[in-house]
Structures are given as structure tokens and as C-alpha cells.
Amino acid sequence: MEYMNSIQTLWTIVAFILFIGIVIWAWSSKRHEEFHEAENLIFGEDEVEQTHENNQSKLGNKHHV
């Protein structure tokens, strides 16, 4: 059963290194602009929906899809 302990230890180390890698990637200054754009995506969808509704009302079509 000694090899099971070695495998568990190795898996824990790999998972910890992966976790640290994800944290470094997420907090990287290179990703700041990309994440900033992603933060504001929801606000852009409202404008698209409003534009679509305005176009539909101009055409006289009151049905919503």
C-alpha cells in the first residue's frame, strides 16, 4: 500500500500546482482587459435587445420572439 500513498501525494501536489497556475493566470495583468470586457458583456446585450425592440415597433410588428 506504499504506492497508494505515493500516488495520493503526487496527485495532491499536481492539483495544488494546477490551482496555483489558475490563480496566477486569473490575476495576470495580461488578462485584465479581457476580463474587463467580459464584465461588461451583460450591459451590451440590453442595448441590442432595445435596438431590436425599437426596430420591431417601427415596422409595426408587435410580436416578441
N, C-alpha and C positions, 0 to 999 in steps of 0.2 A: 504493500500500500504506500510505500515511499514515493513511487512515481506519481500517484494521485495527488499527493501534497505538492509535488513539484509542478504538476500541470495546473493546479489551482493557483499556486503562487505566480506562475508565469502568466496565466490568464488575468489575474488581478493587476499585474504590472502592465500588461498590454492595454487593458481597459483604462487604467489610470493615465497612461501616456496618450491614448486616444482622447480622453477627456481634456487633458491639458492642451492638446493640439486644437481641439474645437474651441476652447476658451480663447486661446491666442488668436485663432482665425477670426472669431466673432468680434474681438476687441481691437483688431488690427486697424490702424489708421487708413489703410488702403480700402477697407470695406465701408468706411464712414459714409461716403457719398452714395454708395449702392443701398445701404440700409436707410439713409435719409429719403431716397426716392421711394423705397418700399413703404416707409412710414406714411407717406402722403398719397399712396395709390387709392385709398378709400375715398379721399376727397375728390379726386379726378373722376370717379365713377358717377358721383352725383351730378357733375356738370354734364356728362354725356347723357344721362337719363333725362335731365331737364331739357337739353337740346332736342332730344328725340321727342319728348312730350310737346315741346313748342312746335316742332315741325309737323307733328300729327294734328295739333289743333289748328294750325294754319291751313292744312289740307282739308279740314272738316271731318276728319276721321277720329271718332271718339273711342274707338276700341283700343284697349291696352293689351299688349302681348305679354 
